[in-house]
């Protein structure tokens, strides 16, 4: 439409855009078609969209008639494939899930609609969601909008690419090991992974059904922190608590978010399991320095036993049944190639896993640890595991309280890996998955870019284990000058507002 200034609409940050929509100075259809146009362009470049939600046009027409202006009135939003939208498939990349449209909207989508938001597209995911790349046989490979040879991250990779490319102002994804945080970090945007039950997960399809060891969450992705804040304000409302009574009725805590008290911030540069890239280390150091200069107190935090957490809680917790239920999902599917070794291992009997693990230990200790964790467990063993995870969580909080911390600054894997590499580097989820096991709210915020000096320093990268994974990771990081690198901002459970406040502080500095 000739009178629509697309450029000026697309350049507005969400709080400003929603204000203009609510006070009537911007017609919702102008905003809608500006974003549909931009989304189409980004989809052509990155292959991030799986479906256009045709009913969004009807909703757009109706929105004007109702006159009820929610907090997100007229805002077009994008939704990850695995989050149910009535009348559309949630495929998870599986062919068997095609033409099985969801009977109703997930609770989050229902609340978004009641707040006036207009879900207009669904976005791509990796097969099964248990991956931080973004490719499946139905929709193909999604590319990073900043550099097409790179992965956009996963499993909310379509969201990362679309929001990162400017084709959506607010996106929604899920996270069970970093699935919101990888795409945000790789595509240079912000994301919030809340405490597992702060937002309703009703109507979301998960990669491994029923496992309780590693906690999944649903959360928003956007270009800046204020947009995430507006989104949380909108979602944490009576509608959410009525539609899903298992969600604690905690409205957004404005006081906690707007406080200006100096913070006591824990930090670490490495988890001693995945050696950080030079830029990751620098990102934490520079952010720490800026925070100190701004009057906050920074306290070193010592992480221990991350390898035990990865093998025993993450891998063993996710696949406690020896990956039986996970393998079942692949029955009759064509895509097996990229997970050949994993399937073979999962199907091997326990005694063989024990023998292989023992043989591999002196040569490839991490591989040995993974094989050992893939054993099928008895109910008794799963219960003990849950107790152990609880104990780990209490110990972590005790260490946090002993240092009297408010929040924590942590590394985030980056820069974006080349396409195909995330599948070979499952061990590199150590920085993110820790906070799914602990179930702490965690946000990601881009703070720096890879420099020539970082690239030079990368040449001496060896890793802590000097195994095949470490060598592969060094290769995957290479040639990344100019790509963004983020940090993670962490708070204690149910303190999303403090987490966002900390993110805002980092963003401002």
N, C-alpha and C positions, 0 to 999 in steps of 0.2 A: 504494500500500500504506500503510495508516494508520500503521504503525510507522516508516516511512521519513521522516526529517526532511530533506526535499529542500533546504531553505534552508541548513542547516548543512553538508550535503555539498557544495553548489555554492559555498559560501564558502571551502572549503579550498583553499589553494595546492597545486600539484602535488606538491612534495616531501613535504608533510604527508599529502596524500591517499594517495600511493603507500606511505608508511610504514604508515598505518593499514590499507591493503589487505594489505600483506605480513605485518603482525603479527596479522592476523585480527580486529582490532577493528572493521573495517567489512566487511560482506559485499559481494563484487563485484557481485551483482545489484542491491543497493540503489543503488550508485554508477551502474551501467549505466542503470537506469531513471530515475534522477534526471536524468542527462544526456540520455537520449532524450526525456524530457518537456520539458526546457528547450530542446533543439535543435528540437523540433517547434514550440514557441512562437516562437523566433527565426526559423525558416523561414517561418512564417505571416506574420511582420512584414516580413522582408527578402527573402524568396525566394532563399535562399542554398544550399539543398540540392538536388542533382539526383537522388540515389538513396539509399535506405536499404539497407544491406548486411545482408540477412536472416540470412546465415550467422553474423553476430556473436552471435546468441542461442545457436547451437550451440556456438560457440567459448567463450562464457561458461560453459555447462554443463560443457564438457570441461576448462576451465582449473582448475576445482575438483578434478577427479579426478586430474590429472597430479601435482599437489603440487609441480611445479617452479616456483619463484617467481623470474621474471625481474625486472629493475629496474623494469619498467613493468607488473608483474602487475596485471591487472584495470582498467587505465586505458583508458577509451574515447577513441579518437582519430579525427580527421576527416582525409580525404584529398582532395586536389584532383583534379578530373575527369581531368586528363592523366596521372595516375600510375596505372599498371595495377593493378587488383585482379581476381583470377581470377573469371571468370564475369560481369564487368560491363563496360559500354562505357567507352572513353575517347574522348569525342566531339570535344573541342576546339570544341564548338558547331557542328560540321558535320553536316548531315543524313545525308550519305553514311556517316558513322561509326556510325550507330545500328544496333542489333542485330548488332554485331560484338564480342561479349564477348572480353576478354583471356584468353589460354590459361593464363597463370600470373601470380602476383603479381610486381610489381616487387621488386627486391632489398630496397629500404628497407621495403616492407610485409612481406616475409618476415622480416626481422630484427625488426621491431616485434612481429610475432606470436610469434617465438621469445622475445622479452623479456617476453611476457605481455600486451602491449597488445592492445586490441580495436578494430580499425578498424570503425566503425559507420555512417558516411555518406560519400558523395562530394559535393563541392561545386562550385558554378558558376564558370564562366570566360567571358571574352569570346571571340567567334569568332576562331579562329586563334591565340589567346594573345598576338598582337602588338598589345597595347593595354593601357592601365591603367584602362579602365573595366571593366564586367562585365555584358555583355549578349549574348545570341545568340537565334536564332529558335526553338530547341528549348525552352529553359528560361526565356527572357525576361530581364528586367532585375533585377539584385540591388541592394538599397538599403542605404545605410549605417545601421547600428543606432543611431548617435548622432543622426542627422538624416536623415529619409527622402528629402529632396530632394537629398541629396548622394550622390556615387559612393562605393562602398566601396573604390575603387582596383582594380587588377588587375595581372597576370592572375589572381593567386590571390585574387580578390575575394570569392568565396563563403567561403573560409577566413577572410578578414579579418572579414567580417560575422558569421560563426558564433562565432569565438573572441572577437571584440570584444563581441558580445552576450551572452557567457557560456554559449553552447550547446555549447561544446567546450572542453576544458581544454588540449588540445594538438593543433595542426593542422600539416599538411605541404603545402608549395607548392613552386613552382619559380620561378627568377628569371633572366631573360636581359636585363633592362634596368631592373630595379626591381620585378619582379613579386611579390616577397615583401615588399619594403620599402614600396611604395605602399600596399597594403592595411593593413599594420601601422601606418604613419603616419596614414593617413586614419581608421582605426578605433580609434586610441589604444591599441595594444598593442605588444609587442616581437616582433622577428623577427631571425633570423640567416641571412645569405646566406654560406655557407662558400666557401672556395676551390673552384673548379669540380669537382675530382675528390676532395675529402675524403670525400664520401658518394657512394655508387653512384648513377649515373643510368640503370642498366640497367632497362628497363621503364617509362621515362618517354617520352611522346611530345612532341617539340618542335615549335615553331611553324614554324621554317625548318630542315629536315633538312640535316645535312651541313656547315653553315657553321661555320668554326672561328675567325672573327675576333672575335666577341663571345661570351664564355664563359658558358654556362648553369650553374646550380647548383640543387641541391635543398636545402631547409632547413626548420627548424621555426618555428612561430609560437605564442606563448603570452602570458599576461598579464604575466609577470615574467621576469627574467633567470635566476633559479634554476631555473625550469621548462625553459628552453632548455638549461641546463647539464646537468640530469638527462637530458634527451633525448639530448644529444651523448654523454654517458657510456654510455648504453644502446646507441646505434647504433655507436659506434666499438669494435666487439668482434670476436672471431675469426670469428663468423658472417658479418659484413659482408665481411671480408677473404677468406674462403673462397668465398663466393657470387659475389664479383666480384674476381678477382685483379688487375684493373687499378687498384683503389683502393689507395693506399699503406698498408701495415699500421701506421698510427700510432694507438695507443690514446690515450685522452683524457689530456692532460698535466696532472695534478693540481697539480704544483709550480708550473707557469706560471700556472694559474688562481688558486691561493691565495696567491701572492706578495703582500707588502704594501709592496714597494719603491715609492718615489715614481716617478711616470712622467714622461717627457719627451714632451709632446703637441703635435703640430703642429695648426694650425687655420686656417681661412679662412671668411670670411662670404659670399663670392660667387664664382661661377666666371666672371663677366663675360660670360656668354652668356644665362642666364636670370636676370633681376634678382630677388633674393629678396623675398618679401613682408615687410612690417615685422616680423611675428611670427617668421619664419625667422631674420632677422638677430638679433632679440632673444634667440631660443632659444640661438643660438651664443654670444652675448655673456654671457648670464647663466650658462650652463653653464661657460664659460671662467673667469668670476669665481669661481664656487663651487669649481672644480678648483684654481685658484691658492690660494684661501683654505685648501684642504685640504692644501697643501704640494707640489702638482705644479708642474712648470715648463711654461709654455705659450709656444710659439714660432710666430710668424706664418709661414704657408706660402704662397708665391706660385704660383697656378695660371696657366699660360699656354696659348695655342692651343687652348682648349676647342672653339672653332668648327671648327677643322681636325679635331679628334678626332671630333666629332659627324658632320660630313659624310663624312670619309674613312674612318674606322674603323667607326663604328656603321652609318650608312646604307649606305655603299658596301660595307662588310664583310658586313652581313646580306643585302644584295641584289646581290651581286657578279655574279650571272648576269642582271642586269637584272630581277630579281624573277620570273624565269620559273617557278621551282619553287614559289614562293609563290603565283603566280597560278593554277597548275595545281590547287591545292587547292580553289579556288573554282569550278572547272568544274562546272556543273550545280547549284550552290547558288543559293538564292533571294536571299540577303543580299548586296547590292552597294552599296546606297544610300549608306551612311556612308563608303564608301571610293571613291566614284565618281572623284574627281580622281586619287587614287593609282593606280587601275587604268588610267585613261586615260594617265597619265604613264608608267607601267610598260610599257604596250604600245606607246608611241611609239618610232619608230626613233631610233638614237643621234644622227643628224644633227639631228633636230628638237629633241631634248633640249638639244644644244649651242646651237642658235639661241635657243631659249626662255630658256635660262640666261643667255645674253649680253644678251638684251633686258631680262630682269627685274633684272639686277644693279644698275643705278643706283637702281631704285625699291624693290625688295624683295630686298636682298642675301641674306637667309637662305633665301628661297624659291628664289633662283637657285642657291645652294649645294646645296640638296636636289635640284633637278632634275639638276644636274651629277653628283651622286653616284649617281643612279639608272641611269647608263649600264651597258650590259652590258660586262663586262671579258673580256679574253683570259686564258688560263691564266697567261701570263707576267706580266700586270698583277696577277692575284690573288696570285701568289707574291711579287711586289715588295711588295704591300700587307701580306702577313704579315710580311715582313722589317721593314717600317716600324713595324708594331705592336710587334714584339719590341724594336726600337730605342727606341721611345717608352717602353715598360715599363722598360727598363734605365735610361733617363735619369731617369724618375720615381723609381725606387729610389735612384739616385745622389744626387738632390736630397734625398730622405728621409734617406739615410745621412749626407750632409754636415751636416745639421742634427742628426744623432744622435738621431732620433726613435724612440720605442717605438710610438706609435699616433697616430691623427689624428682630430680632431673636425671634422665637416663639416655643412653645412646639409642638410636633407631637405625636399623640396617639400611644402608644406602651407600652410594647412589643406586639408581634403578639398574637391575641386572639385565644383561642381554636376553632376548627371547630364548626360551628353551632352558636357560640356566636354573631358574627356581626349582624345576623338577629334579635337578641333579643335586640340589643343595638344601634338602629338607632340614638338615641340622642347623641351618642359619636362622631358624625361627626362635632361637633361644632368647633373644632380647625381648620379643613380644609375648611369647607364650607364657612366660613367667607370670604375667599379670592376668592371664586367663585362669591359671591354676590358683592364684591368690584371689581372683575375682575383685581386683581393684580397678577403679575408673582410671583410664589412661587416655591422654590426648596426644596427637602428633602435630608438630608445627615446624614448617621449613625455616631454617635459620642461616644457611650458608650455601655456597656452591663449590663444586670441585675446582681446584686451581691447578695450574701447571706444577706447582711445588708438591701438591698432594700426589699428583700423577707420578712425579719423580720418586717420591718417598715410597709409593706403592711397589716399586721395583724390588724393594727389600722385604716385602710382605711374606712371612713364612707361615703364620698361624701357630696355634699352640700345640697342635698334634702333628703338624707337618705331614699330614696324610693326603690322600687323593682329594678329599673335600676341601682342605685348605688350599691346595694348588688350584683347584677349580674355581674357588671363590676369588682368588687373586686375579684369575683370568676374567671372571665375570665383572669385576670392578673396573677393569682397564678401559682406557679411552673414554673417560666420562667428563672431561673438562667442561664446566658450564652447567652440569646437571645439579639439581637441588639435593641437599641433604638435610634431614630433619632431626629433632630431638623428641624424646617422649617426656610428657609431664604427667606425674602420677600422684594420686591422692588416696586416702584410705576409703574403704567401702562406703557408699552412699554420699560421698562428698564431691559429687560432680561439679557443684558450683565452685568449690575451692580449686578443683582441677582446672576449670575454665578461667578462673581468676588468675591462676598461675600462668596459664597459656597466654592470656591477654597481656600479662606483664612481660613475658618473653617476646611476644609479637611486637609490643610497643618499643622495647629496647632494641 
